[in-house]
Amino acid sequence: MISQFRRVHQGARWVLQFGAFHGVERTAVIELQKILQYYLPYVLEVVPAADAKASDGHEALIGTVASNPRIAALVASGEMQAPVGDEGYSLLLRERQGKSTLRQLVVAGADERGVLYGAVEAALRLFGGGTLLDGFGGKGFRGRLDEAAPFAVCERPAVRQRGLWTWGYPITDYRRYLDNMMRLKLNTLILWNDCPPWNMAEILDYAHTRGIRVILGFHWGWGHSGSLDISKAEDRRHICEAALKTYRTDYAWL
């Protein structure tokens, strides 16, 4: 019988306080939790900011001004710059006020996609060169988070729609494909199939929680048996009718 426990980590601990936990913001919280947890020798505490008590250790805040009251207070006091623009985000890593040995990381999004891209950017700036993605952080990597140098960032995308066009059949793991798109801050996927995969609704749901808009494509006229002459009104009408029929039959419900 175990009668005594040994505390693995003796120093200050991190706590993650989030605003909302649904949709794209939920993905952002999970993404930040994963990357922070990889660098900590103990289980990271994750709690809603609205219900959180004052922390006596390091803290990470994530959300929008609307969803996270802690972030709203920092913006209102002028301690951090408000995120601006569609999908914009502001990041702040600093010493906690009056506590020089403690850190405060803030990921604030102008909207839910901004929160997600802010989490991705925070991971890149904190752990570039040794991250969760490559599985190795170098010697002493578990102490890097507590000692990270301060920074402040306010950014927004210069291009509104950023994405990929692909045939559907080469994607053997759509979750990994969409996660990689998310970490590259891409928000549009044009996915072309002869017919929609049986789990297309599931793929769409997964993409939407990663802030990715999906445009579904299918062939209309290509591979048609016989000859088609698009200079002829009758052939153009035939192609239009076939395309609309495919849409109504296979895609409209999605």
C-alpha positions as CSV (number, residue, x, y, z in Angstrom):
1,M,0.0,0.0,0.0
2,I,1.3,3.4,-0.9
3,S,1.5,5.7,2.1
4,Q,3.5,8.6,0.8
5,F,3.5,10.6,-2.5
6,R,6.4,12.5,-4.0
7,R,5.6,15.7,-5.7
8,V,7.2,15.5,-9.1
9,H,7.4,19.3,-9.7
10,Q,8.3,21.5,-6.9
11,G,8.1,24.9,-8.6
12,A,5.3,27.1,-9.9
13,R,2.8,25.5,-12.2
14,W,1.0,26.7,-15.3
15,V,-2.8,26.9,-15.6
16,L,-4.7,27.5,-18.8
17,Q,-7.8,29.7,-18.6
18,F,-10.1,29.6,-21.7
19,G,-13.0,31.7,-22.8
20,A,-15.3,29.5,-24.9
21,F,-15.1,25.7,-25.5
22,H,-17.1,25.1,-28.6
23,G,-16.5,25.2,-32.4
24,V,-13.2,26.7,-33.6
25,E,-12.4,28.1,-30.1
26,R,-12.6,24.6,-28.7
27,T,-10.0,23.4,-31.2
28,A,-7.8,26.4,-30.3
29,V,-7.9,25.5,-26.6
30,I,-7.0,21.9,-27.3
31,E,-4.2,22.9,-29.7
32,L,-2.7,25.2,-27.1
33,Q,-3.1,22.7,-24.3
34,K,-1.3,20.0,-26.3
35,I,1.7,22.1,-27.1
36,L,2.0,23.5,-23.6
37,Q,1.5,20.0,-22.0
38,Y,4.4,18.6,-24.1
39,Y,6.7,21.0,-22.3
40,L,5.5,20.4,-18.8
41,P,6.4,17.6,-16.4
42,Y,2.9,17.7,-14.7
43,V,-0.7,17.7,-15.9
44,L,-1.7,21.2,-17.1
45,E,-4.8,22.5,-15.3
46,V,-7.4,23.8,-17.9
47,V,-10.3,25.8,-16.6
48,P,-13.0,28.3,-17.8
49,A,-11.7,31.8,-17.2
50,A,-15.2,32.9,-15.9
51,D,-15.0,30.4,-13.1
52,A,-11.2,30.5,-12.4
53,K,-9.8,31.6,-9.1
54,A,-6.7,33.8,-8.9
55,S,-3.6,31.8,-9.8
56,D,-0.4,31.9,-7.8
57,G,1.7,30.4,-10.7
58,H,2.2,30.9,-14.4
59,E,-0.9,31.4,-16.5
60,A,-2.0,31.1,-20.1
61,L,-5.2,32.9,-21.2
62,I,-6.9,32.2,-24.5
63,G,-10.1,33.4,-26.2
64,T,-11.7,36.6,-27.5
65,V,-12.5,39.8,-25.7
66,A,-16.1,38.7,-25.7
67,S,-15.5,35.1,-24.4
68,N,-12.7,35.6,-21.9
69,P,-13.2,38.2,-19.2
70,R,-9.5,38.1,-18.2
71,I,-8.5,39.1,-21.8
72,A,-11.2,41.8,-21.9
73,A,-9.7,43.3,-18.7
74,L,-6.2,43.3,-20.2
75,V,-7.4,45.1,-23.3
76,A,-9.5,47.6,-21.4
77,S,-6.6,48.5,-19.2
78,G,-4.3,49.0,-22.2
79,E,-1.9,46.2,-21.0
80,M,-2.2,44.5,-24.4
81,Q,-3.3,45.5,-27.9
82,A,-6.7,44.4,-29.0
83,P,-6.8,42.1,-32.0
84,V,-8.2,43.7,-35.1
85,G,-9.5,42.5,-38.5
86,D,-11.0,39.2,-39.6
87,E,-9.0,36.3,-38.2
88,G,-6.6,38.7,-36.5
89,Y,-4.9,37.9,-33.2
90,S,-2.8,39.5,-30.5
91,L,-0.2,37.6,-28.5
92,L,1.5,38.6,-25.3
93,L,4.1,36.8,-23.2
94,R,5.3,38.8,-20.2
95,E,6.2,38.6,-16.5
96,R,3.2,38.6,-14.3
97,Q,2.7,41.9,-12.6
98,G,4.6,42.1,-9.4
99,K,5.9,38.5,-9.9
100,S,9.1,38.6,-11.9
101,T,9.6,34.8,-11.7
102,L,6.2,34.0,-13.2
103,R,5.0,34.2,-16.8
104,Q,1.7,35.2,-18.4
105,L,0.9,34.1,-21.9
106,V,-2.2,35.6,-23.6
107,V,-3.7,34.5,-26.9
108,A,-6.5,36.8,-28.0
109,G,-8.4,36.5,-31.2
110,A,-10.6,39.0,-33.0
111,D,-12.9,36.1,-33.8
112,E,-12.8,32.4,-33.3
113,R,-10.5,31.8,-36.2
114,G,-8.2,34.5,-34.8
115,V,-8.0,32.6,-31.6
116,L,-7.0,29.4,-33.4
117,Y,-4.4,31.1,-35.5
118,G,-3.1,32.9,-32.4
119,A,-2.6,29.6,-30.7
120,V,-0.7,28.3,-33.8
121,E,1.5,31.4,-33.9
122,A,2.2,31.2,-30.2
123,A,3.4,27.6,-30.5
124,L,5.7,28.7,-33.4
125,R,7.2,31.6,-31.5
126,L,7.6,29.7,-28.3
127,F,8.9,26.4,-29.6
128,G,10.2,26.9,-33.1
129,G,13.0,24.4,-33.7
130,G,11.8,21.9,-31.2
131,T,8.1,21.3,-31.0
132,L,5.3,18.8,-30.5
133,L,5.2,18.3,-34.2
134,D,8.7,16.9,-34.5
135,G,8.6,15.1,-31.1
136,F,11.9,16.5,-29.8
137,G,12.6,19.7,-27.8
138,G,16.3,19.4,-27.1
139,K,18.1,19.2,-23.8
140,G,16.2,20.7,-20.9
141,F,13.2,21.5,-23.1
142,R,10.8,21.1,-20.2
143,G,12.1,24.2,-18.6
144,R,12.0,26.4,-21.6
145,L,8.4,27.5,-21.1
146,D,9.0,29.0,-17.6
147,E,12.0,31.0,-19.0
148,A,10.7,32.1,-22.4
149,A,11.6,35.6,-23.4
150,P,8.8,38.2,-23.5
151,F,7.1,39.1,-26.8
152,A,4.1,41.0,-28.1
153,V,2.5,40.4,-31.5
154,C,-0.6,41.8,-33.3
155,E,-1.3,40.4,-36.7
156,R,-4.0,39.6,-39.2
157,P,-4.0,37.8,-42.6
158,A,-3.2,39.9,-45.7
159,V,-5.1,37.4,-47.9
160,R,-8.7,36.6,-47.0
161,Q,-9.0,33.1,-48.6
162,R,-6.0,30.9,-48.3
163,G,-6.2,27.3,-49.3
164,L,-5.7,24.2,-51.5
165,W,-7.3,22.5,-54.4
166,T,-7.0,18.7,-54.5
167,W,-8.6,15.5,-55.7
168,G,-10.3,13.7,-52.9
169,Y,-8.8,10.3,-53.5
170,P,-5.2,11.0,-52.5
171,I,-6.2,12.1,-49.0
172,T,-5.9,8.9,-47.0
173,D,-6.2,10.6,-43.6
174,Y,-8.4,13.6,-43.8
175,R,-8.0,14.5,-40.1
176,R,-4.3,14.8,-40.4
177,Y,-4.6,16.7,-43.8
178,L,-7.0,19.2,-42.2
179,D,-4.9,19.6,-39.1
180,N,-1.9,20.4,-41.2
181,M,-3.9,23.0,-43.1
182,M,-5.0,24.5,-39.8
183,R,-1.4,24.8,-38.6
184,L,-0.5,26.5,-41.9
185,K,-3.3,29.0,-41.2
186,L,-5.2,27.9,-44.4
187,N,-8.9,28.4,-44.4
188,T,-10.3,27.1,-47.7
189,L,-10.3,23.6,-49.2
190,I,-11.6,22.8,-52.7
191,L,-12.2,19.1,-52.6
192,W,-12.9,17.4,-56.0
193,N,-14.5,13.9,-56.2
194,D,-16.5,11.9,-58.8
195,C,-19.0,11.3,-56.0
196,P,-18.9,12.5,-52.3
197,P,-17.3,10.0,-49.9
198,W,-19.8,8.3,-47.6
199,N,-18.4,10.2,-44.6
200,M,-18.4,13.6,-46.3
201,A,-20.6,15.1,-43.6
202,E,-18.1,14.0,-40.9
203,I,-15.2,15.5,-43.0
204,L,-17.1,18.8,-43.3
205,D,-17.8,19.0,-39.5
206,Y,-14.1,18.3,-38.8
207,A,-13.0,21.0,-41.2
208,H,-15.4,23.6,-39.8
209,T,-14.1,23.1,-36.3
210,R,-10.6,23.9,-37.7
211,G,-11.9,27.1,-39.3
212,I,-11.7,25.6,-42.8
213,R,-14.4,26.3,-45.5
214,V,-14.9,23.4,-47.9
215,I,-16.0,23.8,-51.5
216,L,-17.1,20.5,-53.0
217,G,-16.4,19.9,-56.7
218,F,-17.5,17.2,-59.1
219,H,-17.1,16.7,-62.8
220,W,-19.8,17.9,-65.3
221,G,-19.3,16.9,-68.9
222,W,-15.7,15.5,-68.5
223,G,-15.6,11.8,-69.4
224,H,-18.9,12.0,-71.2
225,S,-19.5,9.2,-73.7
226,G,-19.9,10.6,-77.2
227,S,-19.1,14.1,-78.4
228,L,-20.0,17.4,-76.7
229,D,-19.7,20.8,-78.4
230,I,-20.0,23.7,-76.0
231,S,-20.7,26.0,-78.9
232,K,-24.1,24.3,-79.2
233,A,-26.9,25.5,-77.0
234,E,-28.4,22.0,-76.7
235,D,-25.1,20.5,-75.4
236,R,-24.7,23.4,-73.0
237,R,-28.2,22.7,-71.7
238,H,-27.4,19.0,-71.3
239,I,-24.3,19.8,-69.3
240,C,-26.2,22.2,-67.0
241,E,-29.0,19.8,-66.4
242,A,-26.6,17.0,-65.6
243,A,-24.6,19.2,-63.2
244,L,-27.8,20.3,-61.4
245,K,-29.0,16.7,-61.1
246,T,-25.7,15.6,-59.5
247,Y,-25.9,18.5,-57.1
248,R,-29.5,17.9,-56.0
249,T,-28.9,14.1,-55.7
250,D,-25.5,13.9,-54.1
251,Y,-24.5,17.2,-52.6
252,A,-27.5,19.4,-51.6
253,W,-28.0,17.5,-48.3
254,L,-24.5,18.3,-47.3
